[in-house]
Amino acid sequence: MNIPPPPSFASLSSKSGKYQIVSAEYYSEDAKPFLYKRLVKFDTTTGEAWVLASKIGSNGEQRKWVPLETKKPVSR
């Protein structure tokens, strides 16, 4: 199995703390839970957040920051 190197966040360090990068872990809700690990980027000025998603395709692995969506509770 060929494991790609981790992403580089060197360019974010020059933003004087605007972004925070954290590692998040969660389990799937399947019959046999699977532990997922993701990188999450927070903008400390706006409160926006993104999850680093990756896909393996014909051109290799593609990584992209995807906006984190929040769901409002369903009112009864």
C-alpha positions in Angstrom: 0.0 0.0 0.0 1.4 3.4 -1.0 0.7 6.0 1.7 1.1 9.6 0.5 3.0 12.2 2.7 0.9 14.4 5.0 -0.1 17.8 3.6 2.1 20.8 4.2 0.6 23.8 6.1 3.8 26.0 5.9 1.9 28.8 4.2 -0.6 29.1 7.0 2.0 29.9 9.6 2.4 33.4 8.1 -1.2 34.3 8.9 -0.4 35.3 12.5 -2.8 32.8 14.1 -5.8 33.4 11.9 -6.2 29.6 11.3 -6.1 26.8 13.8 -5.5 23.2 12.5 -6.7 20.4 14.7 -6.9 16.6 14.3 -10.4 15.2 14.8 -11.4 11.6 15.4 -14.9 10.1 15.2 -16.5 6.7 14.8 -18.9 5.7 12.0 -22.4 4.7 12.9 -22.1 1.3 11.1 -22.8 -2.0 12.7 -19.0 -2.4 13.1 -17.8 1.1 13.9 -14.7 2.5 12.0 -12.5 5.2 13.4 -12.1 8.1 11.1 -9.4 10.7 11.5 -9.6 14.1 9.8 -7.8 17.4 9.8 -10.1 20.4 10.5 -9.1 24.0 9.8 -10.8 26.8 11.8 -10.8 30.5 10.9 -10.6 32.2 14.3 -11.9 35.5 13.0 -15.1 34.3 11.3 -15.8 30.9 13.0 -15.8 29.1 9.7 -14.4 25.6 9.5 -13.3 23.2 6.8 -12.5 19.5 6.7 -9.6 18.1 4.6 -11.1 15.5 2.3 -9.1 13.3 -0.1 -10.0 11.2 -3.0 -7.9 8.7 -4.9 -8.4 8.9 -8.7 -6.6 8.2 -11.9 -4.3 11.1 -11.2 -3.4 10.0 -7.7 -4.7 11.5 -4.5 -6.5 14.8 -4.6 -6.9 16.8 -1.4 -9.4 19.6 -0.9 -10.7 21.7 2.0 -14.4 21.2 2.2 -16.6 23.6 4.2 -17.9 22.1 7.4 -21.7 22.3 7.4 -23.8 22.7 10.5 -27.3 21.3 10.7 -29.9 23.2 12.7 -32.0 21.0 15.1 -35.3 20.0 13.7 -38.1 21.8 15.5 -41.0 19.6 16.7 
